[in-house]
Amino acid sequence: MAVLLTLLGAACPADNAPLSAPTAPIDPAPVEQVVGQGTPPTHNIEAETPLFDLSVVHAVALELPDATVAALSSGSFEWVPGELTIDGAAVGTVGLRLKGVSSLRYYPDKCALKLRIDQYTPSRYDGYDSFDLNNMLWDESQMHERVGWQVLRQLDPTALQSSYAELFLNGESFGLYALVETYDARWLADEGAPEDARIYEGGYDAEGEHADFLPSEVRHFELEEGEPVGHTDLIVLSDANAGGADAWATRVAPYLDLDTFAAYYVREAWIGHWDGYVTGANNFRVLSSSAEGPIRLLPSGLDWAFTEGRRWDSPLGALAVSCVRDLDCVAALDAAAVALVAELDTDALLSDFDEAAALIGPWIEADTRREIRDETWPLAQADLRLWLAGRSGQLRDELGL
């Protein structure tokens, strides 16, 4: 338990201007879905500036027909059409819907959105089928997702990407958003996943249902990609996990790779992702494939990252609870923590942080829809920088590395 007891909290506590609203495209009429997520694209719209270029704030504009405005205003989670333009390039008719639980807002407030470029036509933009626009309502620094994903990508190049965008709806600025890559069919293909791969969403949904590896909850996982198999791929792990503390690691081994899970655990701890799987049993995805055997947890929803106050040796996620009671899993956690400290390049993280903070300052100041106070965000950014500078040092000291 040596490493777990070190993961109790943080070690210690550009000259750009916002864009004016782009010219609005023609208001589209509602159309029926004819393609849907995962259909092989026949057309890729080239981007002049890559979608996840970290040096820019993209201009993302959506022109919304009346029916779409009504859906976003009523709290509907149905996919509805809008006409998308990115950095002045017309993308065409895309699908969009509200997203979020505690961050859920309805139009005309600062609503978070999921976008599917291939919802109605087999198209991609810059090679991507979809992305999220997160409103960062609870992130006082406005940098948790941008920085958190950079940390995770240093450790795992398959982690998602995140950049920034100013969102315009019907020509009106809705302020600064985190533009985040999504786990979708394109991501599976890029990662070389087998044809039978599936992605499930776990944690809490908007209706309050909860999905975890417990017999009473395992069927609540929502299948996002792949063909349904009646949750049988997840039930076997749930049943193995429910078999008690004796020989837990051996029992779950066919369905959960211990070293991979341990790496996931300590990465969440390093970024203080208290609303993730380990201490929140929330905000995670599951990658499953019968061809490759064990499932893999994928991080998600980093807006509450870099937060102190949770005990990482007292988790809530069902697999994490079992892990800290098993000597083999605790040993795997120790090894994963040592590897993380050795691998992470703190200087590179701090350099990236400084560039991002300079970039987005003018957009934060100009964002009239943000819910954070003027005096809050500079202090939150300073605290986040201290976290990045000190987190690995805390682990080094405690472990004697």
N, C-alpha and C positions, 0 to 999 in steps of 0.2 A: 504493500500500500504506500510505499515511499513517494512515488510520483503523484498519486492521487491527492495526498495531503498537501502538495505544493500547488495544486490547481484550484485554489480557493478564491482567486480574484486577480486584479491587475497588479503589476509590480509596484506601481505608484499611479498615484493618480495619472498676375499675368495681365497683363494689361489687355483685357478683353471687355467688350460691351455686349449686352443682350441684343439679339437681332430684332428688327422690326418684323411685323407679321408678314408672311409671304402672301403672294397673290392667291386668293382662294380658288380652287378648281370648281367646276360646275357641280351643283347639287345633284347627286345621283338618286334615282328612284330605287326603292327597296327591291332586291332581287332574291330569288330563291337560291339556296345552297346547291351547287352543282358539283363541287369537287370535294372539299373537306381536307382536314389535316392528314398529312402522310401520303397524299397522292404524288407520284413522281412528277416534278416540275418539268415543263417544256420550255420555259422562258425564264432567264435570270436577268434582272435589271441591274446593270453595272452601276456601282456607286463611285462617284468622283472622290469622296472621302469615305474610307471604310467605316462600317457601322459601329465598330468598337474601337475606333481611333481614340486614344486617351488624351489627345491634345486639343480636342474641340468640344464644343457644345452643339449638338445637331439641332436643326430646326425641323420638328416633326409636326405636320399640319394635317388635320382631318376635317373634311367638310361633311357635315352630318345632315341627312334628310330628317324630316319632322318625326318619322316613326322611330328613328334611332335616338333622337333627343328624348322622345317620350320614354323609351326603354331605359336609358341611362338616368332619367329623372325619377323613375318609379322604383328603382332597385332591382330590376330584372337582370338575371344572369344569362339570358339568352344571347346567342350570337346575332349581331345586327350589322348592317353594312355601313361603310363610310368610304369616302374617297381620300386616299392617302398621298401626301407629298412629303418627301424627305430631302432636305437641303435643296429645295427648288426642283427636284426631279419628280415627275408624276409617276406614281407607282400603280395607281388604279384602284379598283374597288376591293376592299379588304374586309375581313370580319373583325369585330371588336366586341368586348363585353367588359362589365365591371369586374374588379377583383378586390380581394382583401377581406379581412374580418374586423379587427380593431381599426384598421386603416381604411375601411370601406367608407366612401363618400359618394353621394349621388350628384349628378349634374344639376345645377351649375357650380357646385363646390369642386374642390380639387380632387377629382375622382382618379383612382388608379385604374389602369386598363390593361387587358391582354389583347394583343393584335395577332391575327392570323393572315398572312399575306396570301396564302394558298387556299383560303376558305371558299372562294367563288371561282377563281381561275387558277390553273396550274402554273403559278409564278413564284419566283423568289426575288428578294432584294439583297444584293451583295452576297448571295449564296444562302440566305436565311429564309426559313418558312414562317417564322413567328418571333415575337419578342414581347417583353413586358415593359410597361411604363409605370414605375412605382412612384407614388407621391411623396414618400419619405416623411410622412407626417410626424412620426414618433422619433425620428432621427435628428436630434438637435444639431449635430455636426454637418448633416447633409452629405456625409462621406462614408457611412458604414458599409454600404453595399459596394461602392467603388473600391474602397480599401480592402474590405473583407475578401472579396473575390480575388484581388491581387495576391493576398496572403495565400489563399488556397491554391491559386494557380502556380505559385512558386513551388508548392509541395506536390501538386497533381495537375499536369497540363490539361487534363480532361475537365477540370472545374470550369464553371460558367464564366463568361465575360460580362463586364459591365462598363458602360460609359454614361454620358449625360446627354440630355435633350431638353430643349424648351418646347413645350407642347402648345399648339394652337388648335382650338376647337371653334369652327366656324369663324375663323379670322381673329379670335380673341385669345390673348396669351393666358395660359393657365400656369405659367411659371416653370421652375426647374424640376425635372424628373430624373430618376435613375432609369437608364435604358439597360435592361438585363436580358441576356440570352436565356432561352428556355430549353428544357429537356423535351425534345420532340423527335420525330422520325428522322429528320436531317441530322440531329445530334447522334442518334443511334448509328446511322450510316457512317458518319465521320469517325466514330469511335470503333468501327469495325465490329459492331455487335452482331451476333448471329440473327438469322431471319426470324426466329421465334422469340426474340427479346421483347420484354414488356416493361413499361414504366408505370408504377403506381404512385399515387399521392397519399401520404399518411399524415397523421395529426388531426387537428380540428378543421371541420369545414364550416361554411357560413351558417348551416343549420344546427351547429353544435354537436354533430356526430363526431366520434373520435375513433381513429384507426391506429392500432398498434398490434404487436405480436402476442396477443392474448386471445384465448378461445372466444371470448365474448365480443371481441372487436375486430378480429382479423378480416371478417367479410365486409367491413366498412371501408377498406382500401378502395380508392377510386382508380380504375384503369384509365390511364391517359394515352398510352400508346401500346400497340400490339393486339393480338387476338385474345379474347377472354378464355380462361381455362377454369372458371369457377373458383378462383382463388386457391386452387389446390397447391400451387407452387409456394404459397405463403402459409397455408394451413400446416404443412409438414414441419416448418420451422416453429410456428406457434405451438404446436403439440410438443415438439422436442423441448422448447423453452419451458413449458409448463410441467415438465417431469420432475422438478425438484432440484436441489443444489448438488446432489451427488453426481459426480462425473458429468457435469453440465457441458464442459468444453468438448468432451468426447461425443456426447449425445447430439450436439448441434453441428458438429464438424461437417457432416455431409451437406448442410444447408447454409452455413455461415463460416467464412474464412476468418479465423480469429485475428490474425495479424492485420488484415484489411479493416476489420471492425475496430481494432485498437487504434489504428492510425486515424480513422474517422473520429473516434472519441476524443483523442488528445488534440486534434485540429480544432474541434468545436471548443475545447477548453482554452486553447491559446487565444482564439478570437473572442472569447467570452460570449458565445452564442447561446445565452441562457434560454432563449425561446426556440432552440433547435431540438434535436431528438434526445440528447443525453439528459439534460436537466429540465426540459419542457415537454418531452414527448410530442413535439410539434414541428412543423416546417421541415419536412424531409420527403424524399422520394425513395422508391425502391426499384432497383434494376434487377430483373429476374430473367433467367433463360434456362430452360431445361438442358440445352446443349452445353452450357458452361457450368451448370451445377449451382454453387453457392450464390445466394443473393448478395447484393451490394447496396449499402445505404448511400444516398446522394444528398448533399446539403442543399438547403433552400431558405429563402426569406431572411436575409441577413440584416434587416433594418434595425433589429434589437441587439445586434452584436456589440462587442466591446462594452459590456455591462458587468459591473461587479455585483456581488451579493449572493450568488448561488454557490452551494457546496458541490464540487464536482465529484466528491466521493459519496454523495447521497443523491443519486440520479433518480429520474422518473421514468424514462424510457424502459420498457419491459426487458429488452435485451441488455441494456446497460445495468439495470438492477441485478440481473443474474451474473453479469460479468464481474462486478466488484465483489461478489461472494465466492468467486471461483479463483483458486490460486494460479491456475494456468493463464487465465485471462488477465489477472493482475500483473503477472510477469510480462505478458504481451503489451500491456499498457506502459510498463516501465521502459521496455525496449523501444516502443513507438515514441515516447517522450524524448528519449536520448537521441533518436534519429531525427526528430523534428528540430530540436535545438541545433544539431549539427548542420542541418540542411538549410535552414531559413537564413536569408540574407537581409538582416535588419537595415543595413545602410541603403540597400536598394529600395526597401519599403519606405524609408524616410524620404528619400529623394522623390519617389513617386508621389508620396503624400504632399510634399511641398508644392510640386507642380500642379497637382489637382486642386489644392486649396487656393492657389493663386488664380487658377482658371475660373473657378465657379464663384468667387467672391462677388463680382458684379451682378451675377444672376440671382444670387441669394438676396442681395440688397434690393433688387428690382422686383422680386417676386411678391406681389400683393396678396397672393392666396395662401402663402405659407402660414402654418399655425404656430411656429416658433417665434419667440420674441427677438427683437433686434439685438439685445445685449447677450442673448444666450449662445448663438452659434459660434462666435469667436472663442468663447470659453470652452465650448464642447470640442472644438477642433484642437485647441491646445491640450485638453485632456487626452484626446485620441492620439496625438503625437507622442505624449508621454507613455501611453500604453505601448505603442509600437516600439519605442526605444527601450522599454524596460521589461517587457514580458519574457523574452528569452533569457535575459540576465537573471531574473528571479529563478527560473528553472535551473540554470547553470549553478547558481549558488546553493540551491537546495539539494541538488544531485551531486555536487562536488565535481562538476565536469571541468 
